[in-house]
Amino acid sequence: MTRSDLADIYRNYIACLNRQDWPALGQFVHDDVAHNARPFGLSGYRAMLEQDFRTIPDLHFNIELLVCDPPHIAARLKFDCTPAGTFLGLDVNGRRMSFCENVFYQFHDGKIRHVWSIIDKPAIEAQL
């Protein structure tokens, strides 16, 4: 798989998330996906994403930086949103927040198999 192919797959994955097109998620995510070294499987990964959209109704994934080195992708995702209630253990309560997530993906058979991510929680804390 070329860098361009991998980048296209990833951009389509992000578009799928932003549409909340959960039936299409399996086109991009491996059945045995793991997140931060925890085996989730596709159904667990989908449940995590659905919960994210419940917690943050206006959630929208914006690619700020994308680096492809097959079979890996590194990305910095930018968010400008209003989490409801508690988010990452912080009482946000509908305040508009701007923060980033740094995430690494490993692909297997053209699908995301491993995800390692960290959200810039200090950026959120600084806005509270």
N, C-alpha and C positions, 0 to 999 in steps of 0.2 A: 504494500500500500504506500502510495506517495504522500509527501507532506500535504500537498494540495488536496488529495482525496480525504485524508484524515481531518484536515481543517473543515472541509465541506460537510463531512459527517457530523463533526462537533457543532458547527453552526446550525445544522438541521436539528440536532438534539436540543440546543438552546431554544430554537423556535418552537419545538414540540413542548418544552416546559412552559414557555410563555403563553402558548395556546391552551395549556392544561389538557393536552390531548393524551390522556392516560392510556387509552387502548393502543396508541402508536409507540408508547415508551419502549416496548420490547424490540422495536426495530433498531434501537440505539444502545440498549442496556442488556448485558448478558444475564441469562437466567440465574447465574451464580455470583452476581455482583457482591462486592464487599465494600463497605464504607468505613474509612479510618480503622482498617484491619478487623472490622466486625462483619461476619457473613450475614448479609441481609436477604439475599435472593431478590429477584425482581419484584415480588409482591411486597416485601418489606421496604425496599427502596421506594417503590411507588407510594406506600403508606407514609413514609417519611416526607416525601415531596407534597403529598396532599395535605399533611399536617402543617407544613411550612406555609402553604397558601391559605389555610384556615387562620393561622396565627398572623399572617401578613396578607390581608386581602388584596392589596395593590402591588404585590410582589411582581417584579419584572427583572429578568436576568439581562444584564448588559455586559458584553465582552469588552473590557478595557484593554487587555493584553492577551495575546494568544501566541504560544510558541509550540511548534509541532516538531517532534523528533520520533517518528514511528518506532515502536508502537505507543509512544507517550505523547501526552499533551500537558502543557502547563498553562494555566489561565489565571488572570486576575479579573474577577467579576465585580462590577460596581452596582450598588443598590441605592436607590433613593426612594424610601417607602415609609409607611406608617404602621409599624407593628401594633397590634392590639394587646392590651394587658401586659403580661410578662413575656419578655424575649431574652433568651440566654441568661435567665435568672435576674434580669433587670426589669424594674417597673417602668416600662416605656409608655404604656397607656395611651396609645394613639398619637404620640408625638412623631413628627417627621424626622427620620434619621437618614444619614448618608454614611455608608460604610462599604468596605470591600471584603471579598472572600478570595483567598489564594488557594487554588485547587490544582491537584495533579491527577491525571487519569492514565490508566494503562488499558489499552485495548487488546482484545483477543477475538479472533474471527470477526473483526470489523465492528465489535461492540464493546462498550465500556465494561471492564471486568473488575477493576480496582479504582477506588476514588479515595484520595487523601485530601482533606480540606481543613482550613482554619479560617474563622471569621475574625475580623479585626475588632474584637470586643472593646479594647481601650478607646477606639474611635467613637463607639456608641456611648461609653461611659462619659467621655468628654463632652458629649452633647446633652447630657442629662442635668 
